[in-house]
Amino acid sequence: MLRTRSQRKKLCGECPVARVADLVGDPCSLLIIRDLLKSPRRFGELEDSLGGMSPRTLTIKLRKLEKERLVARRSFPRSAHAHYELTNKGAAFNKVVDAMRAYGRKYL
């Protein structure tokens, strides 16, 4: 994984594939997006569906996805709970996830 902004810029440059890989290239982020494509979820629901992911890792990944405007955190006035949902930018990953699913079924 590229650690610094200069490393990312040098390797990724203007390549769209490299830039998307840098954005969500880790398995945790892709699995969060996969689950949120189904429906908005509360933190605990994501934690349950992502089995082995620690709460700390989930928090870090959700914050990163929020910062990149792929995920939005929504809270409701009458509820102590918030839920996470994909933004339009995040929902656009639907075709990417579908293609990865098809590839995995066919070749892995």
Buried (B, 14 or more C-beta within 10 A) or exposed (E): EBEEEEEBEEEBEEEEEBBEBBBBEBEBBBBBBBBBBEEBBEBEBBBEBBEEBEEEEBEEBBEBBBEBEBBBEEEEEEEEEEBBBBBEEBEEBEEBBEEEEEEEEEEE
